[in-house]
């Protein structure tokens, strides 16, 4: 691969925006069941395409930020 090919590959890379439930579970550090419970409870929004459910990375990041705490144990 030449440096031109390498630069083109970097420019053409699009970061993943939508994650299926198992991928979202890995991203959030939770189990698949825990993520499903979060969805059913309305704690995090999701995108539904037919029977497929996807979570937006931006929504997951927002969920993480909104649940941070500065309390010490």
FENSUL-V462345 format. One line per field, one symbol per residue. ss: DSSP state (H for helix, E for strand, C for the rest). burial: I if it has 9 or more other ideal C-beta (glycine too) atoms within 8 Angstrom, else O. Layout:
# FENSUL-V462345
ss=???
burial=???
This chain:
# FENSUL-V462345
ss=CCHHHHHHHHHHCCCCCEEEHHHHHHHHCCCHHHHHHHHHCCCCCCEEECCEEEEEHHHHHHHHHHCCCCCCC
burial=OOOOOIOOIOOOOOOOOIIIIOOIIOIIOOOOOIIIOIIOOOOIOIIOOOOOIIIIIOIIOOIIOOOOOOOOO
